[in-house]
Amino acid sequence: MAGVELSDVIKRYGDVQVIHGVDLEIKEGEFCVFVGPSGCGKSTLLRMIAGLEETTDGKIMIGPRDVTREDPSQRGVAMVFQTYALYPHMTVGENMGFGLKMNGHPKSEIDSKVGEASRILKLDDYLKRKPAALSGGQRQRVAIGRAIVRGPEVFLFDEPLSNLDAELRVEMRVEIARLHKEIGATMIYVTHDQVEAMTMADKIVVLRAGRIEQVGAPLELYRNPDNRFVAGFIGSPSMNFLAGTVKGGAVEVPALAATVSPQVTLPAEGSKVIVGMRPEHLELSQGGTLSVDLTEALGGVSYAYLTAPTGEKMIVEERGDVRSNDGDKVGLSIDPSRIMVFDAQTEARIR
């Protein structure tokens, strides 16, 4: 096991810079998730750590070693890709041990390591099967097992669950989290799915346009985002954002036809701000100016999609036996301590 440290890491493709001076420390044994929208640079950053992308500038440390210019095979990492990349003519056991076999390890050592990996991943009953006889989730477990037998210092996962259906994704999330607890290795995991990030990570790194927006524990980012981007990206459904103006020591919100009093130090009178409210922190009331466009009933919870007279959209989580109906006119109530405020220009959090 080893930690990973990035110091002012930069990546350019010709004149185009895609990673902008990233500084990051991942401690030994941490499960760190890179999350962000498509094109934010999370997979590029992972591939730079793996050595599959050349680092233009800066330094990458794995443990005490500077691996910035080292060959991928010398870095002590193992990568699990979105595609399983299994050899179809080999059995599960042969696929898992192939890397060790190619490096000249003795058969007894290969059998021992494959046996241990199959025990951890519950693949003992499948060792003699070929990939075609496995489900998608089982194939991905084999790909993970192939990484485990190498005994790497750091595991790298590049959107490994993207090809699985919804039920299998949930199952594999649990499997990978359990694997981390059992072997205690440093793991870096890339996903665009913030639910995966929230449920699996010790540390989340939120990326946008090749820059780190914020780093922290899942609940820290949920409860205490630094800016509108992080607030909107972390949490599902996304936070609601409404335009407001500071007036008389409070915030006038036209969409609500009301004034709210968030518990923050507001900027000067007349300042334009953005008011943020999470769907799960709002409650509907009968009679109001908001129109219910659609109610998604999901069983224990429903989501009401609202439109304000200003045209701004909102989502409200509903629980309990009484739910809103399409076409209802409703109002909103919220605890002022739950309201977040952001600068309308910089989108930085106002605290």
C-alpha positions as CSV (number, residue, x, y, z in Angstrom):
1,M,0.0,0.0,0.0
2,A,1.1,3.6,-0.7
3,G,-0.4,7.0,-0.8
4,V,-0.4,9.2,-3.9
5,E,0.6,12.8,-4.2
6,L,0.2,15.1,-7.2
7,S,2.1,18.4,-7.2
8,D,1.2,21.1,-9.8
9,V,0.3,18.5,-12.4
10,I,-0.4,19.8,-15.9
11,K,-1.5,18.0,-19.1
12,R,-1.4,19.5,-22.5
13,Y,-2.3,18.1,-25.9
14,G,-0.4,20.5,-28.2
15,D,-1.6,24.0,-27.4
16,V,-4.6,22.8,-25.5
17,Q,-4.3,22.5,-21.7
18,V,-6.7,20.0,-20.2
19,I,-5.3,19.6,-16.6
20,H,-4.4,22.9,-14.9
21,G,-1.9,22.6,-12.0
22,V,-3.6,20.0,-9.9
23,D,-2.4,19.6,-6.3
24,L,-3.8,16.6,-4.4
25,E,-2.8,14.2,-1.6
26,I,-4.4,10.8,-1.3
27,K,-3.4,9.1,1.9
28,E,-2.4,5.4,2.2
29,G,-5.5,3.2,2.3
30,E,-8.0,5.9,1.3
31,F,-10.8,5.3,-1.2
32,C,-10.7,8.5,-3.3
33,V,-13.3,9.2,-6.0
34,F,-12.7,11.6,-8.9
35,V,-16.1,12.9,-9.9
36,G,-17.3,15.5,-12.4
37,P,-19.2,16.0,-15.7
38,S,-18.0,14.6,-19.0
39,G,-14.8,16.3,-20.2
40,C,-13.7,17.5,-16.8
41,G,-10.4,15.7,-16.9
42,K,-11.0,12.9,-14.3
43,S,-10.1,10.0,-16.5
44,T,-7.1,11.9,-17.9
45,L,-5.9,12.5,-14.4
46,L,-6.3,8.8,-13.5
47,R,-4.4,7.7,-16.7
48,M,-1.6,10.1,-15.8
49,I,-1.3,8.4,-12.4
50,A,-1.2,5.1,-14.2
51,G,1.4,6.3,-16.6
52,L,-0.9,5.7,-19.6
53,E,-0.8,9.5,-20.3
54,E,2.4,11.5,-20.2
55,T,2.6,14.2,-17.6
56,T,3.4,17.5,-19.3
57,D,4.6,19.2,-16.1
58,G,4.5,18.7,-12.3
59,K,5.2,15.6,-10.2
60,I,3.4,12.4,-9.3
61,M,4.5,10.5,-6.2
62,I,3.4,7.0,-5.2
63,G,4.6,6.4,-1.7
64,P,8.2,7.8,-1.5
65,R,8.9,7.3,-5.2
66,D,8.7,9.9,-7.9
67,V,7.0,8.0,-10.7
68,T,6.3,11.0,-13.1
69,R,8.5,9.5,-15.8
70,E,8.4,5.9,-14.9
71,D,6.9,3.2,-17.2
72,P,3.4,2.1,-16.2
73,S,4.6,-1.4,-15.3
74,Q,7.1,0.1,-12.8
75,R,4.6,2.2,-10.9
76,G,3.0,-0.5,-8.7
77,V,-0.5,0.3,-9.8
78,A,-3.3,-1.9,-11.3
79,M,-6.1,-0.5,-13.4
80,V,-9.7,-1.8,-13.9
81,F,-11.2,-0.4,-17.0
82,Q,-14.8,0.3,-18.1
83,T,-14.5,-2.7,-20.5
84,Y,-13.6,-6.0,-19.0
85,A,-10.9,-6.9,-21.5
86,L,-11.0,-10.6,-20.7
87,Y,-9.5,-13.2,-22.9
88,P,-12.5,-15.2,-24.3
89,H,-10.5,-18.4,-24.8
90,M,-9.2,-18.5,-21.2
91,T,-11.0,-19.6,-18.1
92,V,-11.7,-17.2,-15.2
93,G,-8.7,-18.6,-13.3
94,E,-6.4,-18.3,-16.3
95,N,-7.5,-14.7,-17.0
96,M,-6.8,-13.7,-13.4
97,G,-3.4,-15.3,-13.3
98,F,-2.3,-14.4,-16.9
99,G,-0.3,-11.3,-15.9
100,L,1.7,-13.2,-13.3
101,K,2.3,-16.1,-15.8
102,M,3.7,-13.6,-18.4
103,N,6.1,-12.2,-15.8
104,G,7.4,-15.7,-15.1
105,H,6.0,-16.3,-11.6
106,P,5.9,-19.9,-10.5
107,K,2.6,-21.8,-10.9
108,S,2.3,-22.4,-7.1
109,E,2.4,-18.7,-6.5
110,I,-0.1,-17.9,-9.2
111,D,-2.5,-20.6,-7.9
112,S,-2.2,-19.2,-4.4
113,K,-2.9,-15.6,-5.4
114,V,-5.7,-16.5,-7.8
115,G,-7.3,-18.6,-5.0
116,E,-7.1,-15.7,-2.5
117,A,-8.6,-13.2,-5.0
118,S,-11.4,-15.6,-6.0
119,R,-12.2,-16.1,-2.3
120,I,-12.4,-12.3,-1.7
121,L,-14.6,-11.8,-4.8
122,K,-16.6,-15.0,-4.3
123,L,-15.5,-16.5,-7.7
124,D,-14.5,-20.0,-6.5
125,D,-17.5,-21.6,-8.3
126,Y,-16.6,-19.9,-11.6
127,L,-12.8,-20.5,-11.9
128,K,-13.2,-23.1,-14.7
129,R,-15.8,-21.1,-16.7
130,K,-15.0,-18.9,-19.6
131,P,-16.1,-15.2,-19.8
132,A,-19.0,-16.0,-22.2
133,A,-20.6,-18.0,-19.5
134,L,-20.6,-15.1,-17.0
135,S,-22.9,-12.2,-16.3
136,G,-21.6,-8.6,-16.7
137,G,-21.2,-8.3,-12.9
138,Q,-19.2,-11.5,-12.7
139,R,-16.9,-10.5,-15.6
140,Q,-16.2,-7.2,-13.9
141,R,-15.3,-9.1,-10.7
142,V,-12.9,-11.2,-12.7
143,A,-11.3,-8.0,-14.1
144,I,-11.0,-6.8,-10.5
145,G,-9.5,-10.1,-9.5
146,R,-6.9,-9.8,-12.2
147,A,-5.8,-6.5,-10.6
148,I,-5.8,-8.0,-7.1
149,V,-3.4,-10.9,-7.9
150,R,-0.8,-8.4,-9.0
151,G,-0.6,-7.1,-5.4
152,P,-0.5,-3.4,-6.5
153,E,0.2,-0.5,-4.1
154,V,-2.6,1.5,-5.7
155,F,-5.8,0.3,-7.4
156,L,-7.2,2.5,-10.2
157,F,-10.8,2.2,-11.4
158,D,-11.9,4.0,-14.6
159,E,-15.8,4.0,-14.6
160,P,-15.9,0.3,-14.0
161,L,-19.7,0.0,-13.6
162,S,-20.8,2.1,-16.6
163,N,-21.6,-1.0,-18.7
164,L,-23.8,-2.7,-16.0
165,D,-27.5,-2.3,-15.6
166,A,-28.9,-0.4,-12.6
167,E,-29.4,-3.4,-10.3
168,L,-25.9,-4.8,-11.0
169,R,-24.4,-1.3,-10.5
170,V,-25.8,-1.2,-6.9
171,E,-24.5,-4.8,-6.3
172,M,-21.0,-4.0,-7.6
173,R,-20.8,-0.7,-5.6
174,V,-21.3,-2.8,-2.5
175,E,-18.8,-5.4,-3.7
176,I,-16.1,-2.8,-4.3
177,A,-16.7,-1.0,-1.0
178,R,-16.5,-4.4,0.8
179,L,-13.3,-5.2,-1.1
180,H,-11.7,-1.9,0.0
181,K,-12.6,-2.7,3.6
182,E,-11.2,-6.2,3.4
183,I,-7.8,-5.5,1.7
184,G,-7.4,-1.9,2.9
185,A,-5.6,-0.8,-0.3
186,T,-5.4,2.7,-1.7
187,M,-8.1,3.0,-4.3
188,I,-8.7,5.8,-6.8
189,Y,-12.0,5.6,-8.6
190,V,-13.4,7.7,-11.5
191,T,-17.1,8.2,-12.1
192,H,-19.5,10.8,-13.4
193,D,-22.2,9.4,-11.1
194,Q,-22.2,11.4,-7.9
195,V,-24.4,8.6,-6.2
196,E,-21.5,6.2,-6.7
197,A,-19.1,8.8,-5.3
198,M,-21.3,9.5,-2.2
199,T,-21.8,5.9,-1.3
200,M,-18.3,4.6,-1.8
201,A,-15.7,7.3,-1.1
202,D,-13.7,8.3,1.9
203,K,-12.7,11.4,-0.1
204,I,-14.3,13.0,-3.1
205,V,-12.4,15.2,-5.6
206,V,-14.9,17.3,-7.6
207,L,-13.4,18.4,-10.9
208,R,-14.5,20.9,-13.5
209,A,-12.6,21.8,-16.7
210,G,-9.3,20.3,-15.5
211,R,-9.4,22.0,-12.1
212,I,-10.2,20.8,-8.6
213,E,-13.3,22.6,-7.3
214,Q,-13.4,21.0,-3.9
215,V,-12.0,18.0,-2.0
216,G,-13.6,16.5,1.1
217,A,-15.6,13.7,2.7
218,P,-19.0,13.0,1.0
219,L,-21.2,14.5,3.7
220,E,-18.8,17.4,4.0
221,L,-19.3,18.3,0.4
222,Y,-23.0,17.8,0.6
223,R,-23.4,19.9,3.7
224,N,-20.7,22.5,3.1
225,P,-20.1,23.1,-0.6
226,D,-17.7,25.9,-1.5
227,N,-19.6,27.1,-4.6
228,R,-22.7,26.6,-6.8
229,F,-21.1,24.0,-9.0
230,V,-20.3,21.6,-6.1
231,A,-23.6,22.3,-4.5
232,G,-25.4,21.4,-7.7
233,F,-23.3,18.4,-8.5
234,I,-23.4,16.7,-5.1
235,G,-26.8,15.5,-4.1
236,S,-29.6,13.8,-6.1
237,P,-31.9,15.3,-7.2
238,S,-29.8,18.4,-7.7
239,M,-30.1,21.5,-5.4
240,N,-32.7,24.1,-6.5
241,F,-31.2,27.5,-7.4
242,L,-33.3,30.7,-7.5
243,A,-32.3,34.3,-8.3
244,G,-32.6,36.8,-5.4
245,T,-31.7,40.3,-4.3
246,V,-30.5,41.4,-0.9
247,K,-33.1,43.7,0.6
248,G,-33.5,44.9,4.2
249,G,-31.2,42.3,5.7
250,A,-32.9,39.4,3.9
251,V,-33.2,38.0,0.4
252,E,-36.1,38.8,-1.9
253,V,-36.8,35.8,-4.1
254,P,-39.3,36.7,-7.0
255,A,-39.8,33.0,-7.9
256,L,-41.3,32.5,-4.4
257,A,-43.0,35.8,-4.2
258,A,-41.5,36.0,-0.8
259,T,-38.5,37.1,1.3
260,V,-36.2,34.6,3.0
261,S,-33.8,35.1,5.8
262,P,-30.9,32.7,5.5
263,Q,-28.5,32.4,8.4
264,V,-25.5,33.9,6.7
265,T,-23.7,37.2,6.5
266,L,-25.3,38.8,3.5
267,P,-23.5,41.2,1.1
268,A,-24.5,44.9,0.6
269,E,-28.1,46.0,0.0
270,G,-29.1,45.4,-3.6
271,S,-26.6,42.7,-4.3
272,K,-27.6,39.9,-6.7
273,V,-27.4,36.5,-5.2
274,I,-28.5,32.9,-5.9
275,V,-30.5,31.1,-3.2
276,G,-29.9,27.3,-3.0
277,M,-32.4,24.9,-1.4
278,R,-32.2,21.1,-1.5
279,P,-35.3,19.2,-2.6
280,E,-35.3,17.1,0.6
281,H,-35.2,20.2,2.8
282,L,-38.4,21.7,1.3
283,E,-42.1,21.2,2.2
284,L,-45.1,21.9,0.1
285,S,-48.1,23.7,1.4
286,Q,-51.6,24.1,-0.2
287,G,-52.3,27.2,-2.1
288,G,-49.5,29.3,-3.6
289,T,-48.1,30.5,-6.8
290,L,-46.0,27.5,-7.8
291,S,-47.4,25.1,-10.4
292,V,-46.9,21.3,-10.1
293,D,-45.9,20.2,-13.6
294,L,-45.3,16.5,-12.7
295,T,-45.1,14.3,-9.7
296,E,-42.8,11.2,-9.9
297,A,-44.1,8.6,-7.4
298,L,-41.3,6.2,-6.5
299,G,-42.9,4.4,-3.6
300,G,-41.5,5.7,-0.3
301,V,-40.7,9.0,-1.9
302,S,-42.1,11.3,-4.6
303,Y,-40.5,14.2,-6.5
304,A,-42.7,17.2,-7.4
305,Y,-41.5,19.2,-10.4
306,L,-42.6,22.8,-10.0
307,T,-42.6,26.0,-12.2
308,A,-42.6,29.4,-10.6
309,P,-44.3,32.4,-12.2
310,T,-40.9,33.6,-13.2
311,G,-40.3,30.5,-15.2
312,E,-37.7,29.1,-12.8
313,K,-37.9,25.3,-12.1
314,M,-37.7,23.5,-8.8
315,I,-37.9,19.9,-7.4
316,V,-39.3,19.1,-4.0
317,E,-39.1,15.7,-2.3
318,E,-42.3,14.5,-0.7
319,R,-42.8,11.7,1.8
320,G,-45.8,10.5,3.7
321,D,-49.3,9.4,2.5
322,V,-50.4,12.8,1.0
323,R,-48.6,13.7,-2.2
324,S,-49.2,16.6,-4.7
325,N,-50.9,16.1,-8.1
326,D,-50.1,17.4,-11.5
327,G,-51.6,20.9,-11.9
328,D,-51.8,21.7,-8.2
329,K,-51.0,25.2,-7.0
330,V,-48.6,25.0,-4.0
331,G,-46.4,27.1,-1.7
332,L,-43.1,26.2,0.0
333,S,-41.7,26.3,3.5
334,I,-38.1,25.8,4.5
335,D,-36.0,26.1,7.6
336,P,-33.8,29.3,7.1
337,S,-30.8,27.3,8.4
338,R,-31.0,25.0,5.4
339,I,-30.8,27.8,2.8
340,M,-27.5,28.4,1.1
341,V,-26.5,31.6,-0.7
342,F,-24.1,32.1,-3.6
343,D,-22.7,35.2,-5.2
344,A,-24.6,35.7,-8.5
345,Q,-21.4,36.6,-10.4
346,T,-18.6,34.4,-9.0
347,E,-21.0,31.6,-7.8
348,A,-18.9,31.4,-4.6
349,R,-20.6,30.4,-1.4
350,I,-21.6,33.3,0.9
351,R,-21.3,32.1,4.5
